[in-house]
Amino acid sequence: MIKVGIAGYRGRMGQMLVHELQSGQWPGLAFGSGSESSDNPNSLFAENDLVIDFTTPIATRAHVDIAVTHKKPIIIGTTGLNDNDMTVLKTAATTCPVLYSANMSVGVNLLAALVEQASARLGDTFDIEIMETHHRNKMDSPSGTALMLGRATGRPNAPMDRSGKRNTGTVGYAVQRGGDVAGEHNVSFFGPGERIELGHRAHDRSLFAKGALRAALWMKGRPAGLYSMRDVLGL
């Protein structure tokens, strides 16, 4: 039995993770304990076999340092991490297992694999645009998922102000914020005389919790290293 600690367990994603763990649908996993920003996170890592973190970039950086101290696996679904944060994760992964994904959805990660294949085969004769929509309280823009899909194309980002003529061989973004949309991502490949569209819609945020717990089962016994949901899914 893997005891799972939840960072930010009273937050929206934290509550979903606790609910899933207590639903009886995850044999091999048990909810150990949770922590909030006012708590001492050292005990969270000391008491549990693995920690799942859907918090904030500042909190995540602190949690990663503690994971290294305790040499405990950490699964990170926090959005808005920057290049410096990724450097921290890569360094930590030399000491303990670290799994990071901007989106824990099985479907989104399959979408990223399809985008990678399509981009490699279509080449620069096709322009790539990514449209993403999220709820009105979403903090980062473009979303971490949209940027993950952009990286899957293997192309540099177009300027975010989108002024002037479109540059060949880049990937552009469009962002919508409103209502309570859990997450929608569409990747369009515009070619001569045709267009290909690949997309994903999240109807229920619990799918992100389910993906994280699937990753928790996969992480058991893994050596130190930096992993992603694509590793979990064998993509």
Buried (B, 14 or more C-beta within 10 A) or exposed (E): EBBBBBBBBEBEBBBBBBEBBEEEEBEEBBBBBBBBBEEEBEEBBBEBBBBBBBBBBEBBBBBBEBBBEBEBBBBBBBBBBEEEBEEBBEEBBEEBBBBBBBBBBBBBBBBBEBBBEBBEEBEEEBBBBBBBBBEEEBEBBBBBBBBBBBBBBEBEBBEEEEEEEEEEBBBBBBBEBEEEBBBBBBBBBBEEEEEEEBEBEBEEBBBBBBBBBBBBBBBEEBEBEBBBBBBBBEB
